């Protein structure tokens, strides 16, 4: 199961208590206070990891606690501090306040680390209160509680190119051909139930990522089909590939539906550079469909391909590299 949104309650470690203790040794009648301080509680940190694809590890962890600090010891011994807890999440994870839905942090880079909850401070032992005026303090302080937060982790995948299309349009077949991925392919709708990421390299060792999201249907922006759960994963892409089934009754209408669903979800997404791919052009009567689409979509790059047979792949790769060239300096 692919998990891309989860609610968690975080509690950092409580600080250890200071203690009251006295030096009691033979022949030392005035030993004095020796109570040590408690250790600080462990903090909770979050860290981006490009090798993680989803939030599945947190699916059964709705309450996450860091280790408490230990109490101080005699002879001014400091209590052991609690270990910090590091939560590793996929790059592209948004950290939101559970009540207000305000975005607090955006984890976009590998190894990017942020402290979410600071551990409680350790209490002071009675030895720290000793002075020339108070030579025998008989009190200490407790450790303080750690921070407590309720947060939402919301994943929006980061990819260079998003593949958008109706169910069974051939998106998974295409990403498997271009990137040697192993996305599930079959002759029925909604074969893809979770996003897939694949990588394609150029001759000069530039690498681009492609995101294959589950098929979009009419009404997806109202959460029909897999709807809103996966539309958000194309928001961060730099460009889009519209995958149309050339064997469909009206591929041009399919494209208009796809664009309208994206516009209803996030209008700015339509401003991204895009290429229209007419897939399954190895079937009969596909040439007529291609001619019609190309005449209707003037000013838009339209390519005819067959992801299953590998037709048109060389031209597609050339267009892909040209499309991504303006972003290379940014990367």
C-alpha positions, -999 to +999 in steps of 0.1 A: +000+000+000+013+034-010+010+060+018+015+097+010-003+114+039-002+106+076-011+123+109+014+118+137+017+130+173+053+137+183+066+139+219+103+147+225+120+132+256+115+146+291+146+159+308+160+139+337+156+151+373+184+166+394+189+149+427+198+158+463+229+140+475+256+145+501+292+136+502+295+110+530+331+097+535+350+087+566+371+115+581+354+142+560+328+156+584+317+184+561+313+167+528+288+191+512+262+186+484+271+164+454+238+159+436+242+158+398+221+173+370+197+154+349+203+148+312+184+166+285+156+147+267+161+135+232+149+157+203+129+146+173+143+155+139+131+149+104+155+142+075+150+139+038+161+107+021+161+103-017+161+065-013+126+064+004+095+065-019+066+068+005+055+073+041+047+036+046+070+033+077+048+057+096+015+040+087+013+022+121+032+048+141+007+075+151+025+083+184+062+088+183+083+095+214+120+103+218+140+089+247+139+106+281+170+119+298+183+101+329+183+115+364+216+128+378+238+107+401+259+112+433+293+128+431+280+154+407+275+128+379+254+141+350+225+120+339+227+105+304+209+126+278+182+109+257+190+099+222+177+121+194+151+104+172+156+109+134+126+104+112+136+098+075+110+108+049+110+111+011+121+143-005+090+163-013+074+158+021+055+188+035+053+192+073+019+207+083+003+217+116-026+192+121-050+219+133-044+248+110-030+229+080-002+256+079+029+244+061+057+245+086+086+229+066+092+216+031+117+188+028+130+190-007+167+179-006+185+147+004+199+149+040+180+181+047+175+180+085+151+200+107+144+198+144+107+193+150+105+189+188+132+200+212+139+177+241+131+188+277+160+203+298+175+183+326+169+194+362+196+208+384+211+188+413+217+204+447+254+207+440+247+235+415+230+256+441+260+257+465+274+291+471+293+310+498+260+319+514+242+285+508+267+259+516+242+231+521+213+235+497+187+207+503+168+210+471+169+202+434+147+208+403+129+183+381+135+179+344+111+197+321+087+180+297+096+177+260+077+194+233+045+179+220+032+185+185+005+171+162+016+172+126+006+160+092+032+146+068+021+151+032+041+138+004+042+155-030+066+136-052+095+155-069+101+145-105+112+163-137+084+150-159+049+138-149+031+113-171-006+121-173-033+101-190-065+081-187-064+046-172-049+020-196-034+047-219+000+031-217+018+053-191+033+023-173+044+007-205+061+039-216+080+044-183+091+008-184+105+012-219+122+046-212+137+039-178+138+001-174+114+003-145+092-026-136+058-009-131+029-033-134+012-034-168-019-051-179-050-048-202-074-034-176-080+001-161-063+012-129-035-013-131-013+014-115-024+020-080+006+040-067+030+064-084+062+050-100+095+069-104+120+060-131+152+076-144+165+082-179+201+092-186+215+113-215+247+106-234+264+133-213+252+117-180+224+141-172+197+122-154+159+130-154+132+115-134+098+105-147+067+100-125+039+077-136+008+084-116-024+064-116-049+071-144-071+103-142-107+101-151-134+128-155-143+142-121-109+133-106-107+168-090-138+158-070-120+127-059-135+103-083-114+073-091-080+077-074-086+115-078-070+139-054-049+113-038-025+114-068-032+146-087-010+164-062+020+144-073+023+163-106+023+197-089+061+197-085+071+184-119+089+207-143+070+194-174+041+171-184+036+143-209+000+139-219-004+102-229-034+097-252-048+064-265-049+067-303-075+039-303-099+059-282-132+072-297-120+108-293-084+113-281-087+151-284-117+151-260-096+129-237-069+156-237-094+183-229-108+163-200-073+158-186-064+194-188-097+204-172-092+181-143-057+195-137-070+230-140-097+224-115-071+209-091-042+233-095-044+259-124-007+267-123+002+232-133-011+239-169+016+265-173+043+238-174+059+228-207+041+198-222+043+173-250+013+153-263+020+116-270-004+096-291+003+061-279-007+027-295-001+041-330+008+006-342-029-002-344-051+002-375-065+036-384-042+054-360-028+076-388-061+094-393-063+101-356-027+115-355-034+138-385-066+151-368-049+158-335-019+175-351-042+198-371-062+207-340-033+213-316-012+239-334+018+252-315+019+221-293+045+193-299+025+161-308+044+128-312+030+095-323+045+065-305+040+029-296+053+022-261+047-015-266+066-018-299+091+009-292+081+030-322+089+067-320+111+064-289+142+079-304+123+111-314+106+112-280+139+110-262+152+139-283+122+160-275+125+151-238+161+163-237+153+195-255+123+201-232+145+197-201+175+217-214+164+250-199+163+234-164+198+220-166+214+252-153+189+253-125+197+217-115 
